[in-house]
Structure formats: structure tokens, C-alpha cells
């Protein structure tokens, strides 16, 4: 900004402010005129009547809503909005009826102030109802207050003065001029474009995820690519529409990107790792994987992390980079077949041939154990107190859990060994007393 421009902008802002104050003073003075004062009194009376009628209608509407069964949720939400804003709706209806009647029996000039009040009330009510579709409370409040301010200025005829005042507060850098009015326009337009882009992205993502012709990983990759493209288009189109020079923005964003890149290496690494995971199809939603001590199935593939739900209901968010740089066990990568091993031992007095047959039959009796891939049992060693065996069996549903199927097979072994008289030994120790030693037993005295 040039030094000589600052006083000029300040003088212009003061001049605009004085003009607004003068218009406000004239408006307040006009209220002292008889017919204007009458119109204010009529508006207050209408407001009181609307308050009374709303107090009568709201309980009856509430009871009627409670008697409706089987209605879709959108109808109940619409009625709840009407129920909550009943006073405003009744006021708008009554004031327009009064204006129509007064214009038939008196001069139109004597309803001018009532028409201004009716237009304001109608616009404010429309803004309230329209902004109900915005789910975020903070964003809804910002949009609502901004829309209220704009429609009020527009109805009162102060739009040009407000725009000039906001445009006079500007920061100039070379050929670029950034004013408060431009900033407000950019926020409004970008907010609208991003909201529309969000709706489009959600609808398109639902259709892509419902397409069974694509693999789960390709569906997720297509959704992510679509979101990036739609949001980027909305952002740059919004900036272009409000008159922002995208050439300067590209240079600025490049300089900022270099500086931020050093501090966001992990974030960028996770984003790139997520794209690699989607492309190579190493993991996909529904796979059962183990990462370190975490075992569970994949719920979703995010841009930064993978959501894994374990058997105990916990949801772990594993960074994408960990799935690229560490060892991951994918129990269902190419197929869902999983072989499990359990170890046990029997007494030396038991026939090992009989033990093997009993163990295989016991494993086959468990529901989840596959019979077309029959279990096998082998001797793996002669221990100090037992003959040691390994029992191997297959399952095809690792998402159903591994610990529980092992427990069921152990229980089947226990029942089968009890039925056939097979004993499961435990370590036995002999204690020898050295010659000349004595054995004492000490008991603490009772309290």
C-alpha cells in the first residue's frame, strides 16, 4: 500500500460511516411521525397476538405429531422445525394479512414501515429454515448470521454503503489488493462450493462403493481420487469466481508447501502409503490382518490410517506407513485358509498310535475345523514327563477368531482323552534328604 493511500482510505471510511449514521438518525426520527408510530404499535400488537396463538397451537401440534406412526424421519424433522419456529411463522402470516387489509382501506404509504418489518421477518424466517440443512452447528451459526446481516442491509437499502465500507478496508501488495469485502465474498463462495462438492462426493462415493464390479481396494482408490478432484475443483473455481489471481496463489502455495513439507513428512508419507496400499491391493476392507500385537479385521482404508477392529471390540487406527514399512500378516490375502498348531503331551504309558488317532478325531469333531483338509498329528519329542505332540488343523474363517477355535480343540482333546483313558502328565519331582539333615515345620501362632 502506498503511503498516500492510507489517509484517503481512512477519509473514505469515515465518510461512509457518517453517511450510515445519518441514515440511521433519519430513520429513528421518522418513527416519531404519527403514522409511523401507529405502524410500530400495530407490529407490536401483531407480535403479541402471534405469541398467544403460538402458545395455543404448539401443544396441539405436538400431540398430533405424537399420534403419527410410521412417518418417515424427514417429515418429523420438518414438523419439529415448524413447531420450534411457530411464533415467527404466525407473525409473518398475520403481518402480511394486516398489510393486505390496510392497503385496501387506506393509503399504501401508511403501510410502508409495516412492509419493511414484514420483509425483514420473512427473510429472517427463510434464513432460519434454509440453514437447518447444515449439520455443523458452528458453520450453521456463521452462515445464518451472515445471511441475516446481508438480507437486512439489502431490505433497508444499505447494501452499497456497506460494500463500500468493507471494500475500503484493504491491504495492497503490488498489483494485488485484498479487501475485507473480497475476503467475505471468498469465504461465502468457497463455503457454498465446498458444501456442494461435499454433497456430490458423498453421492458419488455411495454409488462407487455399491459397484460390485470393482475390487474393494479399487473402490476406495476411486473414492479418494474423486474427493480430491471435486474438492480441488470447488476450491479453485470459487477463488476464480471472486476474482483471486490464481497465478500469484500458485507461487505462494509453492513457497508455503516447501516450508510446511518438512514439518508434515509423516503426514505426506501416510498419504502416499495409503495410495500405494490401494494400488497394490496388499490389504483391503474385510481382510483379517496382524500388525505387531494387533489382530483384527479391516473396517476402512483412510487417507492417513487403516481402521482395524479386534475381537474385543476395540478399534485401532494404524498409520498407513506402518503397513508399508513393517511386517504385516494378512490371514486372508489370497485366500481365507489358515492352519493352526496346538501342542500337548501324554504319558509314556499311552500308545502314541492311539493318541494320534484320538487327537485327529477330536479335532474333526469341532465345527469350524475343515474336514476336506484333515487335521494331522505328529510326535515332536520325548519330554521329561510326557511324549510331546503337535496337532495341526485348518480353518477358513479367521475373522471368527483364532483363540476361541484353539480353545474348542483343546476342550475336544480333553473330553476325548477322558473318554479313552489317556492321561495328561504333569512334572513330578523327588526330594531327597541328605544324611544328617533334619526337616522342620514352622507354623505361625494364631492371632
N, C-alpha and C positions, 0 to 999 in steps of 0.2 A: 504494500500500500504506500502510495506517495505521501510525503509529509503534508502537502497542501490539501489532500483529500479528506483527512481526518476532521478538520473543522467544518468542512462542507457537509459531510455525512452527519455530524453531530447537530448542525443547524437544521438539516432536513428532518432529523428525528424529532427535534424539539418542535418544529413547525407542525409536523403531523400529529404529535401528541397534543399540542394546543388545540388543533382542529377537532380532535376526538373529544377532548374535554368540553369544548364549546358546544358540540352537538349533544353531548350528554346533558349539559346545563339547559339547553333549549328544550330538550325532551322532558326534563323534570319540571320546568316551568309550565310546559303545556298541560301537565296534569292538573294544574290549578284552574284551568278553564272549566266552566260548568259541565259541558257535555263530556269532556274527557274524564272529569271526576266521576260523573254518572257511570261511564263505561267501566271504570275501575271498580266501582261499587257493584255493578252488575256481575263482573267477573268474579269478585269475591263471593257474591251470593251464589253463583253457579258452582263455585268450588265447594261451598258448604253443602249445597244440595247433592253434589256428586259424592261427597264424603258420606252423607246419610244413606243415599241409595246403595253405595258400595257396601256399607255395613250391613244392609238388608240382603243384598244379592249374594255376597260371598259365602255365608254359611249354607244357603240353599244350593248354590253351585257345588260346594264341597260335598254335601250329602248326595247330590245327584251323581257326582264323579265316583263316589264310593260304591254306588249301586251298579256301576258299569263293570261287567266282567267279560273277559275275552277280547277287550280292545287292544290294538297294538300300542306299543310304548310311545310312538310319536304323537298319537292323539292325546294321551295323558300328559305328555310334556307340553304340548300346545295349550291344553286347558289349564295346566298349572301356571303357565306364563300369564294367561288371561286372568286367572284367579289372583295372582300376585299383583297385577297391574290394573285391577278393576277400577280403582279411583281415577286413574288417568284416562282410561278408556271412556268411562261415563262422563268425565269432564269434557273431553273432546267432542263427544256426541251432543251433549247438552249445549255447549257454547256455539256449535255450528247451527243447531236448531234455532237458538235465540237470535243469532245473526240473520238467518234467513227470514225469520218473522219480523225483526226490526227493519230490515231493508224493504219489506212490503208496506210498513205503516209509517215510516219516517224517511229522512234523507240518508243516502248512503254514507255521507261524511260523518254521520253520528254513530257509525259502526266501525270507523277506521281503526281505532285503538283495539276494539274487540277482535277485529280481523287479524291484527298483528299478534295479539295474545293467542288466538286460535291457531294461527300458523305455527307459532313457536311451540305450543303444546302438541300439535300434531306431529311436527318434525321431531321433537324430543321423544315422543312415544314411539315413532317409527324407528328411531335410532336404537332405543332400548330393545325393541322386538327383533330388529335385524341383527344386533350384536349378540343375541343369545346363542347363535350358531357357533360362536368362538368358544372353544373349550377351555383355553388357558385363561385363568382369572385375571392375571396381570395384563396380558395382551388385550383382553376384552375391556378392561377399565381404561387403558390408554386409547384404544380406538373409540370407545364411547365418549370420553371427554373431548377428544379431538373433534369428533363429528358434531357434538353439541356446540362447541365453540364456532365451528365453521358455519353450521346452519343458522346459528343466532346472528352472526355477523352478516350473513347473506340476507336474511329476512329484514334486518334493521338497516340494510343498505350501507354497511360499513366495510364491505369487503375490500374495496380499492384502497381505503386508508390503511387497513390492517396489512395488506400486501405491501404497500409502500413502506410502512414502518418496519416490517420484518426484512424487506429487501435492503433497507438502508443499513442494517447491522450486517456488515460483510467483511470478509478477510480476503485481500488480494495478494496473490503471489505470481508476479509476472503477468502472463496473459490469463491466468486462472483467477476467477472471482467466486468465492464461496460465501454465500449469504445464508442467513438464518431461514429465509423463505425457501431457498433451494434445498437446504437440509431437511426441512419439514416435508417438502414435496417428495424428496428422495425416500424418506422413511415411509411415507404413506404409500407411494407407488411400489416400493420394494416389498413392503408388508403385504400388499394386495397380490402382487405377482407370486411371492413365495407361498402365500396361502393357496392360491390356485394351483401352483406347482405341486404342493403337498397333496391336494385332492387328486390331481391327475396321477401322481406317483403311487398313491395308495390304491387307486382303482386298477391301474396297470399292473402293479405288483400282485394283486389278488388274482388277476387273470393269468399272469405268468406262472404263479405257484400252482394254479389249478391245471396247468398243461402237463399231462402225463407223458407226452412225447419227449420231453426233455428230462435229463437226469437231475436229481436234486441239487448237485453242485452247479450245474449249468443254469438251473433256475435261479439260484441265489446270485450267481455272477451276473445274469441278465438283469435282475432286480437292482443290484448295486450300480451297474452301468447306467441303467435308466434313471435312477435317482440322481446320480452325478450330472447326467446330461440335462435333465429337466431343471434342477436347481441352478445349474450354471447358466442355462439359457434365461431363466427368470431373473437372475441377478443382473446379468449384463444387459438384457433388454430393458429392465427397469431403470438402470443407470443411463442408458442411451435415451430413454424416453424423457427423462427430466433434464437432459442437456449436459450430462457429465462427459468430459473428454476422456474416452477410454484409452487413448494413446498415453496420456500422462499417467493414468491409473496403472497401465501395464508396466511402465518404468518404475513407478513407486512400489507396486506389488512385487516386482522382481527384486528390488533392493531390500524390501522388508522380508521377503522369503528367504534370502540368503542369511539374514541375521537370525530369523526365527528357526531356520533349519537346524542350526547347531543345538538349539535347546529342545527340539522336537524330534531328535533322531529315533528315539524309541517309538514314538507315535507313528512316524513315517515307516519305520521298519515293520510295525504291526500291520499297517495298511497294505504295504507291498506283500507281506507274508500272507495276508488274507486273500489277495488276488491270486497268488501262487497256489494256495491251497484249493481255491475254486477251480483253477485251470488244470492242475494235475490230478484232481479227484482223489487225493490220498485219504481224505475224510469227507463225510457228507452227513447231513442230518439223518439221525436214526442209527448211525454206527455206534457200536459198543467199543470203547477205547480205554486204555490205561495210560495215564501220564504221571509218572512218578508213583505216588501213593494214591492217586485219584483214579477210581474206576467207576465208569458210568456210561450213559449213552448221550449222544449229542442232540441237544434241542434245536440250536440255531447257530449259524455261522454269521458272526457280526463283522463289521469293518475293522474292529480293533481286537476282538476276542471271540472265543468259541465258548458257548454255554453248554456245560455238562451237568447233568442231573444224576446223582448217585442213588443207590438203593435206599438210603436213609432219608431221601427227600431233599438233601442239600443241593444247591445249585452253585457250581464253581464256574468262574469266568477266567478261562485260561487264555493268556495273550497269544495271539497268532504266531508270534516269533518263537514261542516255546515249542510249538508243534513242528516248526521247521528245523530248529537247532538241537532239539533233544530227542531221545528215543521214545517213540510212541508205539504202543501195542494196539493194533486195530484188530479186534476179535472178529470183525465181520467185513473185512476189506474186500476180498474176492468171493468169499462165501461165509456162511454163518456156522460152519462146523468147528467145534472146539474140543480138543482132547484134554481131559483132566486126569491127574495122577493122585492117588492116595496111598499111603504106606501103613502097614500093620505087621504084627508079629504074632506067631502061635508057639505053643510049647513044642519041645523036641519030641514029645511022645506022640504027637498027632501026625498022621500020614500026610505028607506035603501034597501028594496027588489028589487026595480027597479034599484038602484045604483049597486047592486051586479051583476044583470043580464047584465047591460050595460058594466060593467068593464070586465066581463068574455068574452063577445062577442068581445070587443075591443082588448083584449089580443090575442084571437084566430085569429084575422084578420092579425096579424103580421106574416111574412113569417117564421121566424126561431122558433117560438113557436110551440111545439109539440101538435097535436090535439088528439093523442091516449093517451096522459097523460094530460087531460084537465086542464086548469087553475082553481083555486078556489079563492074565495074572502070571507073574514070574517071581521066582526066588531071587533075591538080590544080595543075600548074605546070611551068614550064620553068626548071630549076635551072642552076647554073653549069656542072655537068659531066654532067647527066642530065635526061631527061624524067621527071617525078615522077608516080606513080600512087597511087591508093588502091584497095584490094581489100576489098570488104565481103561477108561471108557470115554465115549463120545456123546456130545450134545449138539443141538443145532439152534438153541435159543439162549445165547449168552446174556441177552437183555433181561432174562428171567432171574439172573443171579448165579453166582458160582459157589459161594459159601453154603447156600441152602441145599444145593444138589449134592455137594460133598457130604454135608451132614446127613442127608437122606440115605446116601450109600453107606456111610458108617453105621447108621442105625439098622439098615438091612443086614449088614455083616454081623452086627451084634446078635440080632434075632436068629439068623441062620446058624451061627456058632453055638448059641444056647440050645437050639433045637437038635443039633448033631453032636453035642458034647465036645466041641472044640474049645480049648481053653486059651485065654489070652494071658500070658505070664506077665509078671512084674518083677523087677530086680530083687534078688534075695542076697542078703549079706550075713556072714558068720562073724561072730565076735569071739575071740579067743582071749582067755585070761592068762596073763604072763605069770610064771611061777613066782610066788612071794607077794603078789599084788592082792589087794582087798577091794571089795565093792561096797560102797556106802550109798545109802539113800537118804537124802536130807529133805525134810518137809518143813515148810514154814508153819509156825504156830498159828492156830486160828485166832482171829480177832476177838 
